[in-house]
């Protein structure tokens, strides 16, 4: 059999402001995507051919680990829907790709700070690999491992992954990159743990992975940061298959709050690869406490395949030319179900500052109408055109919550670093929406940044069908726009009850950095 002999192949100013409708509308149908998609998994035609650079989710939140309240955690997940048993090569990162996390700290829709990740995959023995004496001949073994693994640079690991991180200020392609270094020894190369092959190969994966959490120094920042890159259990929960099958669920189920956890998380047995940084807020923000963030991946413009690859792990191709962005992710679920199919690849290649070109998909969003058709509930889509409730909440940020001064409308996560983190146990799974409904004090969640516990599917279902207008009433207290009134919400209070029957809040997570759970093992 030849299953998985390589990595598994497989997310004008006025017009710009309208783009904020994207993230909310997206998740309405994402509540039940097919097995080919989840949060931002396989979201565009081209990215399905390059899964190693497919961003699945992006998180940005004020750290809620005890004693880390002054820090911001940035998590970019890549390589969707990893089956834990996917050997023998598993899910190494692409050494010919450039993975980036961008921060806009002045609201102008352009990156002011970029963290760049580059990977290298090398065979043991200085590239010779691990061999066994077979009948008097030394023959290379076919597996990643030659025995049990427990340590960084373990002698039984035939294929070692390492990576470097650089920080750039200003435009990401204007040079000036500076190396992020190990605070302990000054090194600028870090080791990545091998994927969770199974419990026999790695009996204590949690302990093994923890040895790959680094304290690092970031040039221009006087506070040490934390860094981790490695496989994690996919933290996203969703009822895949249901809604992409024309919302194949009874309306009585998805409007009954008692059935929020009625069905299992269909990607609960999948893994992803995580790039995680925890950085002191003072090193990310400028004059405003609000920052914006998104992640991208880029490939070289040209790719020359070698018809006779040399021995080694990276001899099959030689890339060249300029970097070309092929993946982009800020708010969850944007590209899958709001951007028209013909423009999905274009969106993945775009920058926030150019988002006006997609405004037509947002000023008159199709998702509410698609829900009407799929659920056979005509006349239920909100009528408050233009959708200023979505525009304000997801493009510019909400005034008094996470809107920076002088903001330029663009699609990205926005986080107010001055709003204290809420301990995990007290977090409202519906974020700001849940806080409004419950009259609580948790304004530290989505769409004010995004935490792993935030149920972005349910939040967005509520919002896209007008729930924020219902909560806002006629007072415009949240400054969501003059068209945001209960009278424009045909669903009325039922909008608050929408959900996908999968409970994000029960996904297993860690209480501290890197927050995402130990991955699923290939064999137990």
Secondary structure, 3 states (H helix, E strand, C coil): CCCCCCCCCCCCHHHHHHCCHHHHHHHHHHCCCCCCCCCCCCCCCHHHHCHHHCEEEEEEEECCCCCCCCEEEEEEEEEEEEECCCCCCCCCCCCCEEEEEEEECCCCCCCCEEEEEEEEEEECCCCCCCEEEECCEEEECCCCECCCCCCCCCCCECEEEEEEEEEEECCCCCCCCEECEECCCCCCCEEECCCCCCCCCCCCHHHHHHCCCEEEECCCCCCCEEEEEEEEECCCCCCCCCCCCCCCCCHHHHCCHHHCCCCCCCCCCEEEEEEEEEEEHHHCCCCCCEEEEEEEEEEEEEEEECCCCCCCCCCCEEEEEEEEEEEEECCCCHHHHCCCHHHHHHHHCCCHHHHHHHCHHHHCCCHHHHHHHHHCCCCCCCCCCCCHHHHHHHHHCCCCCCCCCCCCCCCCEEEECCCCCCCHHHCCCCHHHHHHHHCCCCCCCCCECECCCCCHHHHHHHHHCCHHHHHHCCCCCCCCCCCCCHHHCCCHHHHHHCCCCCCHHHCCECCCCCCECCCCCCCC
